[in-house]
Amino acid sequence: MNEEEPITPPRRPFAPVLLRISLATFAVLLILLAAGGWWGFKRHVADVHSGTDAVARLLANQTARSFEATDLALLRLVDVASVVDWSDPLSTQSVESEVVSLRFRLPFISRVFVLGPQGAVRASTLGDSARSIDASHRDYFKAMRDGSTDLFVSSRVQSLADGEPVVILARRIGRPDGSFGGVAVISFLTNDLKQFFSGLSVRYASVMVIIGPDGKLLVREPEPEEEVDDPVEQPLLTAMSISRSEGQSWGQIETETRYWSYRRAGTFPVTVAVGASLEAMRTAWLGYVTPYAGFVLSALAALGTLMYVAYRHAGLEDAYRRRLAETNTELERRVGERTSDLEGLNTRLRGALEERDVLLREIHHRVKNNMQVIASLLSIQSNSVNPELRPYFHDNMQRIRAMARIHESLYASDNLSQVDFGAYLASLCGDLKHSFGAGDRVEVDIAGPHLSFPIDTATPLGLLLSEVISNSLKHGYHGDARGRIRIDIERTEGATTFQVHDDGAGIPPDLDLATERSMGLRLIRILAQQLGATYAYERPEGSGTLFRLTLPRTAGN
């Protein structure tokens, strides 16, 4: 009788599974390649935008400095010319010397003129050769003769002396009796601004233009290779006009061919714009990304080869499976031995964790007590200081109590890593009402979802909201005034928003919160920066004050 051969179970077909895995891997990698290319393009565009914005800012500052220096020179001429006796040759010669001196001190000045009330040249850098020039028909002379006292900035014009294209800056000369005494005129050369822009080595075929108050072109660098009727794109002029009407001094716009960033040159009525070519930007991005795309495609080809080799060697799986079964048996034996050891270790760790929780509760309790002692000491000390200093002691006591409330919430909670912020905020508002003697005069309503934060977020957030609510109680309700403070909390996927709205006296109209240097507002700014949050004070219609804080959601909160 022949011995029967052992029957082995049929091997599960692995090749189709491997093929599906290979195709899925290729699809995922191609999707990642496309997503990476798109992300890289958006990053590239963002870098171009930020670079163009920075160049526009630099050029606007440079233009403002040049115009400011020219305007100071004009004011100097106006001061000298308004009191000079033009019938006196020595006085006239002193004005001529001042004109020549200004020309050599400021390299971007082409010509300097002092015109009389009839438009004739009284003094200039051209000397006697300019005496025959009559400027009475010029727009700047007409504007000054009609009573304008502002700085006049012309569009690009031809110089009366040599026909060179210049920008005219002019100011009115007033006589001691207030009558019209003429015009001080400076022809402003734009070559320095062009050279400054060229020296920045801006990429992507960038163009710089300077637009005057009438929307006309003052400067363009580089100049167009062919003469065109409209050297400035109309959408750019429209965007500038809208920004001016809305009181904004800067902005950005993307036209069909360029991304433009524009800024006003300080307080002067001219706008500097820098435009980056979209076509040059796309070409540069393609040149940057092509080598990486080639590398990724080569990697995909290599991966395909490896997958083919793996497919051919799928028959080795059975042998590995048997060895794996033997290994698993041995591992299970060892795991059983280790499991009993780990159970004893886990028991000891649980005991250690319980001991740690007890210690943490004690620490938070003692920190809270110590802060209460500090607040009490400050309260006692405030009774013996100058009454004008007592509000500062009071404010600091409120800040210390706000931090103490955090530790009180932690040691009273089952979760030592998170602060129940809703309960904390309610108790904080009660403390502040009692501290400011609001009592039943001011009601505080809190609406929003349940929130909890770690202590490193809850502490600065609690201090910040304490400052805001204290400001409402302190400055919004004087005497026996009654009212309501509403705190609305809204949580979205990306952020948590706190709104504190009171119906009190409101922010004084002459108070500029952006420049106010009080301790409370500085503390709010510092705490908002520490939290990575943004905030704003608003003056709603009617009365009261609205404070909005937007806190981004992170792994910690």
C-alpha positions as CSV (number, residue, x, y, z in Angstrom):
1,M,0.0,0.0,0.0
2,N,1.4,3.3,-1.1
3,E,1.8,6.1,1.4
4,E,-0.5,9.0,0.6
5,E,1.1,12.4,0.0
6,P,0.0,15.1,2.3
7,I,-2.7,17.3,0.9
8,T,-1.7,21.0,1.1
9,P,-4.4,23.6,0.9
10,P,-4.4,25.7,-2.3
11,R,-2.5,28.9,-2.1
12,R,-4.7,32.0,-2.2
13,P,-4.0,33.9,-5.5
14,F,-1.9,36.8,-4.5
15,A,-1.1,38.2,-8.0
16,P,-4.5,40.0,-8.6
17,V,-4.4,41.5,-5.2
18,L,-0.9,42.8,-5.8
19,L,-2.0,44.2,-9.2
20,R,-4.8,46.1,-7.6
21,I,-2.5,47.4,-4.9
22,S,0.0,48.5,-7.6
23,L,-2.7,50.4,-9.6
24,A,-4.1,52.0,-6.5
25,T,-0.5,53.1,-5.5
26,F,0.1,54.6,-8.9
27,A,-3.2,56.5,-8.8
28,V,-2.5,57.8,-5.3
29,L,1.0,58.9,-6.3
30,L,-0.3,60.7,-9.4
31,I,-2.9,62.4,-7.3
32,L,-0.2,63.4,-4.8
33,L,1.9,64.7,-7.7
34,A,-0.9,66.8,-9.1
35,A,-1.8,68.1,-5.6
36,G,1.8,68.9,-4.9
37,G,2.2,70.7,-8.2
38,W,-1.0,72.8,-7.4
39,W,0.2,73.5,-3.9
40,G,3.6,74.5,-5.2
41,F,2.0,76.8,-7.7
42,K,-0.2,78.5,-5.1
43,R,2.9,78.9,-2.9
44,H,4.8,80.4,-5.8
45,V,2.0,82.8,-6.5
46,A,1.8,83.8,-2.9
47,D,5.6,84.4,-2.9
48,V,5.3,86.6,-6.0
49,H,2.4,88.5,-4.4
50,S,4.3,89.2,-1.2
51,G,7.5,90.1,-3.1
52,T,5.5,92.6,-5.3
53,D,3.8,94.0,-2.3
54,A,7.2,94.6,-0.6
55,V,8.7,96.3,-3.7
56,A,5.6,98.5,-3.9
57,R,6.0,99.5,-0.2
58,L,9.7,100.3,-0.7
59,L,9.0,102.4,-3.8
60,A,6.1,104.2,-2.1
61,N,8.4,105.1,0.8
62,Q,11.2,106.2,-1.5
63,T,8.8,108.4,-3.6
64,A,7.4,109.9,-0.4
65,R,10.9,110.8,0.8
66,S,11.8,112.4,-2.5
67,F,8.5,114.4,-2.7
68,E,8.9,115.4,1.0
69,A,12.4,116.7,0.3
70,T,11.1,118.6,-2.7
71,D,8.1,120.0,-0.8
72,L,10.5,121.2,2.0
73,A,12.5,123.0,-0.6
74,L,9.4,124.6,-2.0
75,L,8.3,125.8,1.5
76,R,11.8,127.2,1.9
77,L,11.4,129.2,-1.4
78,V,8.0,130.4,-0.3
79,D,9.3,131.7,3.0
80,V,12.2,133.6,1.3
81,A,10.2,134.9,-1.7
82,S,7.2,136.1,0.3
83,V,9.2,138.8,2.2
84,V,11.9,139.7,-0.4
85,D,11.9,143.2,-2.0
86,W,12.2,142.4,-5.7
87,S,13.1,146.0,-6.5
88,D,16.3,145.5,-4.5
89,P,19.0,143.9,-6.7
90,L,20.8,142.5,-3.6
91,S,17.6,140.8,-2.4
92,T,16.9,139.4,-5.8
93,Q,20.5,138.0,-5.9
94,S,20.0,136.3,-2.5
95,V,16.9,134.5,-3.9
96,E,18.9,133.5,-7.0
97,S,21.6,132.0,-4.7
98,E,19.0,130.1,-2.7
99,V,17.5,128.7,-5.9
100,V,20.9,127.5,-7.1
101,S,21.8,126.1,-3.7
102,L,18.6,124.0,-3.6
103,R,19.3,122.6,-7.1
104,F,22.7,121.3,-6.1
105,R,21.6,119.9,-2.7
106,L,18.8,117.8,-4.3
107,P,20.0,115.7,-7.2
108,F,16.5,114.8,-8.4
109,I,15.6,118.5,-9.0
110,S,15.9,119.6,-12.7
111,R,14.9,123.2,-12.6
112,V,13.8,125.7,-9.9
113,F,11.7,128.8,-10.7
114,V,10.2,131.6,-8.7
115,L,7.4,133.2,-10.7
116,G,5.8,136.6,-10.1
117,P,2.1,137.3,-9.8
118,Q,1.9,137.8,-13.6
119,G,3.6,134.5,-14.5
120,A,7.0,136.0,-15.3
121,V,10.2,134.4,-14.0
122,R,11.8,136.3,-11.2
123,A,14.5,133.8,-10.2
124,S,15.6,130.4,-11.6
125,T,18.4,128.0,-12.0
126,L,18.6,129.0,-15.7
127,G,19.6,132.6,-14.8
128,D,18.8,135.4,-17.2
129,S,17.9,133.0,-20.1
130,A,14.6,132.2,-18.3
131,R,13.4,135.8,-18.1
132,S,11.4,135.5,-21.3
133,I,9.4,132.5,-20.1
134,D,5.7,133.1,-19.4
135,A,4.0,130.5,-17.2
136,S,0.7,132.2,-16.7
137,H,-1.0,129.7,-19.0
138,R,0.2,126.7,-17.0
139,D,-2.3,124.8,-14.8
140,Y,-0.3,125.0,-11.7
141,F,-0.1,128.8,-12.0
142,K,-3.8,129.2,-12.6
143,A,-4.6,127.0,-9.6
144,M,-2.3,129.0,-7.3
145,R,-3.6,132.3,-8.6
146,D,-7.2,131.1,-7.9
147,G,-6.3,130.7,-4.2
148,S,-5.1,127.1,-3.9
149,T,-2.7,126.6,-0.9
150,D,-2.1,122.9,-1.3
151,L,0.9,121.3,-3.0
152,F,0.3,121.1,-6.7
153,V,1.5,117.9,-8.5
154,S,1.2,118.0,-12.3
155,S,1.0,115.2,-14.8
156,R,4.1,114.5,-16.9
157,V,4.8,117.7,-18.9
158,Q,7.5,119.2,-21.2
159,S,9.8,121.6,-19.5
160,L,9.5,125.3,-20.5
161,A,13.3,125.6,-20.6
162,D,14.5,122.6,-22.6
163,G,11.4,120.4,-23.4
164,E,12.5,117.6,-21.1
165,P,9.6,115.5,-19.6
166,V,9.3,116.4,-16.0
167,V,6.8,116.4,-13.1
168,I,6.0,119.9,-11.7
169,L,5.6,120.5,-8.0
170,A,4.4,124.0,-7.0
171,R,3.3,126.1,-4.0
172,R,1.6,129.5,-3.8
173,I,3.7,132.5,-2.6
174,G,1.6,134.7,-0.4
175,R,2.5,138.3,0.4
176,P,2.5,139.6,4.0
177,D,-0.9,141.2,3.3
178,G,-2.4,137.8,2.1
179,S,-2.5,138.7,-1.6
180,F,-1.1,136.5,-4.4
181,G,2.7,137.0,-4.7
182,G,3.5,134.3,-7.3
183,V,4.4,130.7,-7.4
184,A,7.5,128.6,-6.4
185,V,8.0,125.8,-8.9
186,I,10.4,122.8,-9.0
187,S,10.8,120.5,-12.0
188,F,11.1,117.0,-10.5
189,L,13.3,114.5,-12.3
190,T,12.1,110.9,-12.1
191,N,15.3,109.1,-13.1
192,D,16.3,108.5,-9.5
193,L,13.1,106.6,-8.9
194,K,13.6,104.6,-12.0
195,Q,17.2,103.7,-11.0
196,F,16.0,102.8,-7.6
197,F,13.4,100.4,-9.0
198,S,16.0,98.9,-11.5
199,G,18.5,98.4,-8.6
200,L,16.0,96.2,-6.8
201,S,16.4,93.5,-9.6
202,V,12.7,92.6,-9.4
203,R,11.8,89.4,-11.3
204,Y,8.9,88.4,-13.5
205,A,9.2,91.2,-16.0
206,S,7.9,93.7,-13.3
207,V,6.8,97.2,-14.2
208,M,6.7,100.3,-12.0
209,V,4.3,103.2,-12.6
210,I,3.6,106.3,-10.6
211,I,0.1,107.9,-11.1
212,G,-0.6,111.5,-10.4
213,P,-3.8,112.9,-8.6
214,D,-5.6,113.2,-12.0
215,G,-5.0,109.6,-12.9
216,K,-2.3,110.4,-15.4
217,L,1.0,108.7,-15.7
218,L,4.0,110.4,-14.1
219,V,6.6,107.7,-14.3
220,R,6.9,104.3,-15.9
221,E,9.9,101.9,-15.7
222,P,10.7,100.3,-18.0
223,E,9.2,102.5,-20.7
224,P,7.1,100.5,-23.3
225,E,9.1,99.4,-26.4
226,E,6.4,100.8,-28.6
227,E,4.4,104.0,-28.0
228,V,0.9,103.2,-26.8
229,D,-2.2,105.4,-26.3
230,D,-2.9,104.1,-22.7
231,P,0.3,103.1,-20.9
232,V,-1.6,102.3,-17.7
233,E,-4.1,99.4,-17.6
234,Q,-7.6,100.8,-17.0
235,P,-8.6,98.2,-14.3
236,L,-5.6,99.4,-12.3
237,L,-6.8,103.0,-12.4
238,T,-10.3,101.9,-11.5
239,A,-9.0,100.0,-8.5
240,M,-7.0,103.0,-7.4
241,S,-10.0,105.2,-7.7
242,I,-12.2,102.9,-5.6
243,S,-9.5,102.6,-2.9
244,R,-9.2,106.4,-2.7
245,S,-13.0,106.8,-2.4
246,E,-13.0,104.2,0.4
247,G,-10.2,106.0,2.3
248,Q,-7.6,103.2,1.7
249,S,-4.0,104.0,0.8
250,W,-3.1,100.7,-0.7
251,G,-4.5,97.6,-2.5
252,Q,-3.9,94.8,-5.0
253,I,-5.6,93.8,-8.2
254,E,-4.9,91.1,-10.8
255,T,-5.6,92.0,-14.5
256,E,-5.4,89.8,-17.5
257,T,-1.7,90.2,-17.8
258,R,-0.3,91.4,-14.4
259,Y,-0.6,91.2,-10.7
260,W,-0.5,94.8,-9.4
261,S,0.2,96.1,-5.9
262,Y,-0.2,99.8,-5.3
263,R,0.4,102.2,-2.5
264,R,0.0,105.9,-1.9
265,A,3.3,107.8,-1.4
266,G,2.8,109.0,2.2
267,T,0.4,112.0,2.3
268,F,1.2,113.1,-1.2
269,P,-1.5,112.8,-4.0
270,V,0.5,110.2,-6.0
271,T,0.2,106.5,-6.1
272,V,3.0,104.0,-6.8
273,A,2.1,100.7,-8.5
274,V,4.3,97.6,-9.2
275,G,3.0,94.9,-11.6
276,A,4.4,91.4,-12.1
277,S,3.8,89.6,-15.4
278,L,1.5,86.6,-14.9
279,E,3.0,84.9,-18.0
280,A,6.6,85.3,-16.7
281,M,5.5,84.0,-13.3
282,R,4.0,80.9,-14.9
283,T,7.0,80.3,-17.0
284,A,9.3,80.5,-14.0
285,W,7.1,78.1,-12.1
286,L,7.2,75.6,-14.9
287,G,11.0,75.8,-15.1
288,Y,11.1,75.2,-11.3
289,V,8.7,72.3,-11.2
290,T,9.8,70.4,-14.3
291,P,12.9,68.7,-12.8
292,Y,10.9,67.6,-9.8
293,A,8.1,66.2,-12.0
294,G,10.7,64.3,-14.0
295,F,12.2,62.9,-10.9
296,V,8.8,61.8,-9.6
297,L,7.9,60.1,-12.9
298,S,11.2,58.3,-12.9
299,A,10.5,57.2,-9.4
300,L,7.1,55.9,-10.5
301,A,8.8,53.9,-13.3
302,A,11.2,52.4,-10.8
303,L,8.3,51.6,-8.5
304,G,6.5,49.9,-11.4
305,T,9.6,47.7,-12.0
306,L,9.7,46.8,-8.3
307,M,6.0,45.9,-8.4
308,Y,6.6,43.6,-11.4
309,V,9.4,41.8,-9.6
310,A,7.3,41.4,-6.5
311,Y,4.5,40.0,-8.6
312,R,6.9,37.4,-10.1
313,H,8.0,36.3,-6.6
314,A,4.6,36.0,-5.1
315,G,5.1,32.2,-4.9
316,L,7.4,32.7,-1.9
317,E,4.5,33.9,0.2
318,D,3.6,30.4,1.3
319,A,7.0,29.6,2.8
320,Y,7.0,32.9,4.6
321,R,3.5,32.2,5.9
322,R,4.5,28.9,7.5
323,R,7.5,30.5,9.1
324,L,5.3,33.3,10.3
325,A,2.8,30.8,11.9
326,E,5.7,29.2,13.9
327,T,7.0,32.6,14.9
328,N,3.5,33.7,16.0
329,T,3.2,30.6,18.2
330,E,6.5,31.5,19.9
331,L,5.4,35.1,20.2
332,E,2.1,34.2,21.8
333,R,4.0,32.2,24.4
334,R,6.3,35.1,25.2
335,V,3.4,37.6,25.2
336,G,1.6,35.4,27.8
337,E,4.6,35.7,30.0
338,R,5.0,39.4,29.5
339,T,1.3,40.0,30.0
340,S,1.4,38.9,33.6
341,D,4.4,41.1,34.2
342,L,2.7,44.1,32.6
343,E,-0.4,43.7,34.7
344,G,1.6,44.1,37.9
345,L,3.4,47.1,36.4
346,N,0.1,48.7,35.3
347,T,-1.2,48.3,38.9
348,R,1.8,50.2,40.2
349,L,1.4,52.9,37.5
350,R,-2.2,53.5,38.4
351,G,-1.2,54.0,42.0
352,A,1.5,56.4,41.0
353,L,-1.0,58.3,38.8
354,E,-3.5,58.6,41.6
355,E,-0.8,60.0,43.8
356,R,0.2,62.5,41.1
357,D,-3.4,63.7,40.8
358,V,-3.5,64.3,44.6
359,L,-0.2,66.3,44.4
360,L,-1.4,68.3,41.5
361,R,-4.7,69.2,43.2
362,E,-2.7,70.3,46.3
363,I,-0.4,72.4,44.1
364,H,-3.3,74.2,42.4
365,H,-5.0,74.7,45.8
366,R,-1.8,76.3,47.3
367,V,-1.2,78.4,44.2
368,K,-4.8,79.7,44.4
369,N,-4.4,80.5,48.1
370,N,-1.0,82.2,47.5
371,M,-2.6,84.4,44.8
372,Q,-5.4,85.3,47.2
373,V,-2.9,86.3,49.8
374,I,-1.1,88.5,47.2
375,A,-4.4,90.1,46.3
376,S,-5.2,90.7,49.9
377,L,-1.8,92.3,50.5
378,L,-2.2,94.6,47.6
379,S,-5.7,95.6,48.9
380,I,-4.2,96.4,52.3
381,Q,-1.3,98.3,50.7
382,S,-3.7,100.3,48.5
383,N,-5.2,101.9,51.6
384,S,-1.9,103.5,52.5
385,V,-0.9,104.9,49.1
386,N,-1.9,108.0,47.2
387,P,-5.6,107.8,46.2
388,E,-4.6,108.4,42.6
389,L,-2.7,105.1,42.6
390,R,-5.5,103.0,44.1
391,P,-7.1,102.2,40.8
392,Y,-3.9,100.6,39.6
393,F,-3.8,98.4,42.7
394,H,-7.4,97.5,42.1
395,D,-6.7,96.5,38.5
396,N,-3.8,94.3,39.5
397,M,-5.8,92.7,42.2
398,Q,-8.5,91.8,39.6
399,R,-5.8,90.2,37.4
400,I,-4.4,88.2,40.2
401,R,-7.9,87.0,41.2
402,A,-8.6,86.0,37.6
403,M,-5.5,83.8,37.5
404,A,-6.4,82.4,41.0
405,R,-9.8,81.4,39.6
406,I,-8.1,79.2,37.0
407,H,-6.3,77.2,39.7
408,E,-9.5,77.0,41.8
409,S,-11.3,75.5,38.8
410,L,-8.6,72.9,38.2
411,Y,-8.4,71.6,41.7
412,A,-12.2,71.5,42.0
413,S,-12.5,69.5,38.7
414,D,-12.1,65.8,38.0
415,N,-10.0,66.7,34.9
416,L,-6.7,68.4,36.0
417,S,-5.6,69.0,32.4
418,Q,-8.6,71.1,31.2
419,V,-10.4,74.1,32.6
420,D,-14.2,74.2,32.4
421,F,-14.2,77.7,30.8
422,G,-17.9,78.3,30.9
423,A,-18.1,77.8,34.7
424,Y,-14.9,79.8,35.1
425,L,-16.2,82.7,33.1
426,A,-19.4,82.8,35.1
427,S,-17.6,83.0,38.4
428,L,-15.2,85.6,37.0
429,C,-18.0,87.8,35.9
430,G,-19.6,87.5,39.4
431,D,-16.2,88.5,41.0
432,L,-15.9,91.5,38.7
433,K,-19.4,92.7,39.3
434,H,-18.9,92.5,43.1
435,S,-15.5,94.2,42.8
436,F,-16.8,97.2,40.8
437,G,-19.9,97.5,42.9
438,A,-22.2,96.7,40.0
439,G,-24.4,94.4,42.0
440,D,-27.8,94.2,40.4
441,R,-27.3,97.3,38.3
442,V,-25.5,95.4,35.5
443,E,-26.6,92.0,34.3
444,V,-24.1,89.6,32.6
445,D,-25.5,87.0,30.2
446,I,-23.2,84.2,28.8
447,A,-24.4,82.2,25.8
448,G,-22.4,79.5,23.9
449,P,-21.3,75.9,23.8
450,H,-19.4,74.1,26.6
451,L,-15.7,74.9,26.3
452,S,-12.6,73.6,28.0
453,F,-9.1,74.7,27.6
454,P,-5.7,73.6,29.0
455,I,-4.2,75.9,31.6
456,D,-1.6,77.5,29.3
457,T,-4.6,78.7,27.1
458,A,-7.1,79.3,29.8
459,T,-4.8,81.6,31.9
460,P,-4.1,84.3,29.2
461,L,-7.6,84.0,27.8
462,G,-9.1,84.5,31.2
463,L,-6.9,87.5,31.9
464,L,-7.8,89.0,28.5
465,L,-11.5,88.7,29.0
466,S,-11.2,90.0,32.5
467,E,-9.6,93.1,31.1
468,V,-12.4,93.6,28.6
469,I,-15.2,93.0,31.1
470,S,-13.5,95.2,33.6
471,N,-13.3,98.0,31.0
472,S,-17.0,97.7,30.4
473,L,-17.9,97.9,34.1
474,K,-15.4,100.6,34.9
475,H,-16.0,103.0,31.9
476,G,-19.4,102.0,30.6
477,Y,-21.6,102.4,33.7
478,H,-20.9,105.5,35.8
479,G,-22.7,106.3,39.0
480,D,-26.0,104.4,39.3
481,A,-26.2,103.5,35.6
482,R,-27.9,100.2,34.8
483,G,-27.3,97.9,31.8
484,R,-26.5,94.5,30.4
485,I,-23.3,92.9,29.2
486,R,-23.7,90.0,26.8
487,I,-21.0,87.5,26.2
488,D,-21.6,85.3,23.1
489,I,-19.3,82.3,22.3
490,E,-19.3,80.7,18.9
491,R,-17.3,77.7,17.9
492,T,-16.5,76.7,14.3
493,E,-14.1,74.1,12.7
494,G,-11.2,76.6,12.6
495,A,-11.7,79.0,15.5
496,T,-13.6,80.0,18.6
497,T,-15.1,83.6,18.7
498,F,-15.8,85.5,21.9
499,Q,-18.0,88.7,21.6
500,V,-18.4,91.0,24.6
501,H,-21.2,93.6,24.0
502,D,-22.2,96.1,26.5
503,D,-24.9,98.9,26.3
504,G,-22.9,101.4,28.3
505,A,-21.4,104.7,27.5
506,G,-19.3,103.4,24.6
507,I,-15.8,104.3,23.4
508,P,-15.2,108.1,23.3
509,P,-15.1,109.2,19.7
510,D,-11.7,111.0,20.2
511,L,-10.0,107.8,21.6
512,D,-7.8,105.9,19.1
513,L,-7.5,102.4,20.3
514,A,-4.7,101.6,17.9
515,T,-2.4,104.2,19.5
516,E,-3.7,104.1,23.1
517,R,-0.9,103.1,25.5
518,S,-2.9,102.3,28.6
519,M,-1.8,99.2,30.7
520,G,-5.1,97.4,30.0
521,L,-5.0,97.8,26.2
522,R,-1.4,96.9,26.1
523,L,-2.1,93.8,28.2
524,I,-4.9,92.8,25.8
525,R,-2.6,93.2,22.8
526,I,0.2,91.1,24.5
527,L,-2.2,88.3,25.6
528,A,-3.8,88.2,22.1
529,Q,-0.4,87.8,20.5
530,Q,0.5,85.0,23.1
531,L,-2.7,83.2,22.1
532,G,-2.2,83.7,18.4
533,A,-5.6,85.4,18.3
534,T,-7.0,88.5,16.6
535,Y,-9.3,91.0,18.2
536,A,-11.1,94.3,17.4
537,Y,-13.1,97.0,19.3
538,E,-16.1,98.3,17.5
539,R,-18.6,101.1,18.0
540,P,-22.0,99.7,17.2
541,E,-24.9,101.8,16.2
542,G,-26.7,103.3,19.2
543,S,-24.6,103.0,22.3
544,G,-22.2,100.6,23.9
545,T,-19.0,98.8,22.9
546,L,-18.5,95.5,21.0
547,F,-15.2,93.5,21.5
548,R,-14.6,90.5,19.3
549,L,-11.8,88.0,19.9
550,T,-11.1,85.2,17.4
551,L,-9.0,82.3,18.9
552,P,-7.8,79.7,16.3
553,R,-8.4,76.1,17.2
554,T,-5.2,74.0,17.7
555,A,-4.4,70.6,19.2
556,G,-4.2,72.3,22.6
557,N,-7.7,73.9,22.6
